[in-house]
Amino acid sequence: MMDEIIYKGNKIVCFSSNDFQAFIINKDGEVESETFTTLPAAQKWIDKYGTKITCSEEV
């Protein structure tokens, strides 16, 4: 079973207890991802490279 975690507006997918994939939107607006063996490692990568994703509504 796969779980999705939203961390600071970015997504981390948990495939198993030691298989995580984190996704960010980089400063160029492109999606980047990386795989990790722990959730804290994925969160640390997001903290270092990710940006907080926010939704805004156009009027």
Residue frames relative to the residue before (quaternion, step in Angstrom):
aa qw qx qy qz dx dy dz
M 1.0000 0.0000 0.0000 0.0000 0.00 0.00 0.00
M 0.2837 -0.7632 0.5658 0.1297 3.54 -1.03 0.84
D 0.1347 -0.7717 0.6170 0.0748 3.57 -1.01 0.86
E 0.2232 -0.7492 0.6075 0.1406 3.54 -1.15 0.66
I 0.1124 -0.7759 0.6200 0.0298 3.53 -0.96 0.97
I 0.2178 -0.7385 0.6205 0.1490 3.57 -0.97 0.86
Y 0.0038 -0.7976 0.5996 -0.0651 3.55 -0.65 1.19
K 0.8296 -0.1207 0.0221 0.5448 3.56 -0.53 1.23
G 0.7241 -0.4550 0.2365 0.4612 3.56 0.99 0.85
N 0.6397 0.4742 -0.3168 0.5153 3.59 1.30 0.09
K 0.4307 -0.7240 0.4866 0.2313 3.57 -1.16 0.54
I 0.0684 -0.7320 0.6762 0.0470 3.50 -1.19 0.81
V 0.1727 -0.7725 0.6049 0.0868 3.57 -0.84 1.00
C 0.1930 -0.7716 0.6012 0.0770 3.54 -0.86 1.06
F 0.1814 -0.8040 0.5617 0.0715 3.56 -0.52 1.21
S 0.7622 -0.0894 0.0705 0.6373 3.57 1.18 -0.67
S 0.7346 -0.4377 0.2781 0.4376 3.59 -1.25 0.02
N 0.7882 0.2153 -0.1443 0.5582 3.60 1.21 -0.26
D 0.6564 0.4532 -0.3209 0.5106 3.59 1.11 0.68
F 0.1142 0.7969 -0.5723 0.1561 3.54 -0.25 1.36
Q 0.0851 -0.7651 0.6343 0.0713 3.56 -1.16 0.61
A 0.1646 -0.7957 0.5802 0.0556 3.54 -0.76 1.13
F 0.1621 -0.7760 0.6066 0.0597 3.54 -1.14 0.80
I 0.0118 -0.7770 0.6294 0.0007 3.56 -1.05 0.83
I 0.3447 -0.6416 0.6213 0.2890 3.52 -1.38 0.15
N 0.3051 -0.7808 0.5149 0.1792 3.57 -0.55 1.14
K 0.7321 -0.4421 0.2873 0.4313 3.58 -1.31 0.09
D 0.6554 0.4862 -0.3091 0.4883 3.60 1.24 -0.32
G 0.5446 -0.6469 0.3764 0.3785 3.58 1.31 0.05
E 0.5486 0.6009 -0.3969 0.4248 3.57 1.26 0.33
V 0.4828 -0.6556 0.5004 0.2944 3.56 -1.17 0.63
E 0.0488 -0.7558 0.6527 0.0191 3.53 -1.04 0.91
S 0.0487 -0.7955 0.6029 0.0373 3.57 -1.14 0.56
E 0.0690 -0.7655 0.6391 0.0269 3.50 -1.30 0.46
T 0.3266 -0.7399 0.5525 0.2016 3.57 -1.12 0.60
F 0.0953 -0.7936 0.6009 -0.0058 3.55 -1.17 0.77
T 0.4400 -0.6901 0.5084 0.2679 3.55 -1.28 0.38
T 0.7691 0.2225 -0.1608 0.5772 3.61 1.27 -0.15
L 0.5823 -0.5785 0.4452 0.3577 3.55 -1.22 0.52
P 0.6513 0.5110 -0.3465 0.4412 3.66 0.85 -0.77
A 0.6255 0.5272 -0.3440 0.4610 3.61 1.05 -0.66
A 0.6438 0.5082 -0.3181 0.4754 3.59 1.00 -0.79
Q 0.6557 0.5061 -0.3051 0.4700 3.58 0.98 -0.84
K 0.6357 0.5261 -0.3244 0.4624 3.58 1.00 -0.78
W 0.6323 0.5226 -0.3251 0.4705 3.59 1.02 -0.79
I 0.6423 0.5019 -0.3219 0.4816 3.59 0.95 -0.83
D 0.6411 0.5281 -0.3265 0.4511 3.60 0.94 -0.84
K 0.7081 0.4666 -0.2571 0.4635 3.57 1.01 -0.82
Y 0.8326 0.2448 -0.0844 0.4896 3.59 0.83 -0.98
G 0.6636 0.5509 -0.3062 0.4029 3.56 1.10 -0.58
T 0.2658 -0.7027 0.6252 0.2113 3.46 -1.37 0.15
K 0.5224 -0.6169 0.4703 0.3540 3.54 -1.11 0.54
I 0.2866 -0.7561 0.5690 0.1497 3.54 -0.79 1.06
T 0.0073 -0.7906 0.6122 -0.0143 3.54 -0.83 0.98
C 0.3457 -0.7179 0.5646 0.2154 3.53 -1.13 0.61
S 0.0451 -0.7797 0.6236 0.0352 3.53 -0.99 0.77
E 0.3394 -0.7388 0.5538 0.1795 3.48 -1.15 0.64
E 0.3075 -0.7486 0.5572 0.1859 3.57 -0.79 0.99
V 0.2830 -0.7590 0.5644 0.1587 3.55 -1.02 0.81
